[in-house]
Amino acid sequence: MSQSVQAKRAAFRALHEKGCFVLPNPWDVGSARMLQGLGFQALATTSSGHAWSLGRPDGTASRAVILEHVRALVDATELPVNLDFEDGFAKDAEGVAESVRMAIATGIAGVSIEDATGDPARPIRDIVEAVERVRAARKAIDASGQDVLLVGRAENFFLGHPDLADTIRRLQAYAEAGADCLYAPGIRTREQIEAVVTAVAPRPVNLLVGSPIGLTLADIAALGVRRISVGGGLARAAWAGFLRAARTIAQEGRFDGLGDATPGTELNAFFRQFADHRD
């Protein structure tokens, strides 16, 4: 393993030890490099943003496609990258361990495993099964000898089941199973955030801010959150600008939506630093 990957992983773990940092979610190489240029300290993939860039709905890309995507992001940026690995792309805990071993080989600094099933009839896994999968991911990381940070995700709120007590039980169980960082996407209020932070302390907590929640970065940091991600938020914002301009052309025959586009000269000037050779 190259020293650069080791350095990324060490830097990523250090970010979780104190303070609060924003972990934005690029969906391709260009957005990853731009976020690096804006001064962010680490990145996380977004399964939804990546899927939309492929013309697919979230949750339909294969493991092979996801691994190829994250390897491209890791290779394209000097920042540590956390992989949104959905449910580990496996039917059982042994399969999760295999997937995590493959993910580690891409050079990631962190990996998240969620307890969603993708099955509308049974959207969330039984807690015992979910814990087994987190534990399998932990063992795979430990056996690799690589300092990859493991994130345990409780999807209750994200899937329309806002049971805070069950969410906390799950996060605590994932922490006991070896998760380094805990994540409950969908919690939004001060009370919910404080409850989760307190319940899993001293483990760091990731907060999803995919849309405005009435709290600033300073507010969230004061609540004890260690890291903030935006999920598919930046990708959706980019799609919003694209659709406004394209719909104006298609529906009104007007080109006003192109007026506030970022100048090509500015984009070329930024990306020229990465153009050492032509692919």
C-alpha positions, 0 to 999 in steps of 0.5 A, a space after each residue: 500500500 502506498 504511503 499516500 493512501 496510508 497518509 490519507 487514512 491517517 488524516 481522515 481518522 484524525 479529522 474525527 478526533 475533534 472539531 467538526 468538518 464537512 464531508 461533501 459528496 462528489 458524483 464524478 472526478 470533476 466534482 471531486 477535484 473541484 471540491 478539493 480545490 475549494 478547500 474541503 479536507 475529505 470527500 464521501 461518495 454519493 450512491 444517488 448522485 453517482 447513479 443519476 450521472 449514469 442515468 439510473 435510479 439510486 440503489 441500482 448500480 452493481 458492486 463492480 460499478 461502485 468499486 470502479 467509481 470509488 477507485 476513480 475518485 480516490 485516484 483523482 484527488 489527494 483527499 481521503 474518500 469515504 465510500 457510501 457502500 449501501 448495504 455491502 452488496 451482499 445477502 449475508 455477513 460473509 458476503 459483506 466481509 468480501 465486499 469490504 475487502 474489495 473496497 479496501 483495495 481501492 484505497 478508500 479511507 472509510 466505508 459505511 454499511 447501512 441496515 436498509 434492505 432495498 425491499 419495500 416489504 421489509 425496508 430495515 434489517 432485523 437488528 441482530 442481522 444488521 449487527 452481524 453485518 457490521 461485525 463482519 465489516 469490522 473483522 474484514 478491516 482488522 484482518 486487512 491491517 489497513 486503517 479504514 474507518 467503519 461507519 454504521 448507518 441506521 436508516 430508520 428516519 431516511 426510510 420513513 420510520 422516525 423511531 428515535 429510540 430504535 435508531 439509538 439502539 441500533 447505533 449503540 449496537 453498531 458501535 459495540 460491533 466495531 463501528 468507528 463512526 455512527 450515522 442516522 440519516 434523516 434526523 434534523 432537529 436539535 433534540 434528535 441530534 443531541 440525543 444521538 450524539 449523547 447516546 453514542 459518545 465518545 464515538 463521532 457522529 455523522 449528520 446528513 444535511 441534504 437540505 436546509 435544516 435551520 442550523 449552520 455549521 457552527 450550530 451543528 458543531 456546538 451540538 457535538 457532531 464531528 462530521 457533516 455530509 450532504 448526500 446527493 444534495 450537491 448533485 441535486 443542486 447541479 441537476 436543478 441548474 441544468 433543468 432550469 436552463 434546459 426547460 427554459 430552452 425546451 418549453 419557452 425557446 429562451 436561453 436566459 438560463 445560460 446567463 449565470 453559467 460558470 464561464 468555460 475559461 474559469 473551468 478550464 483554468 481550474 482543471 488545467 492543473 490536472 491535465 498533465 497528459 491526454 487520456 
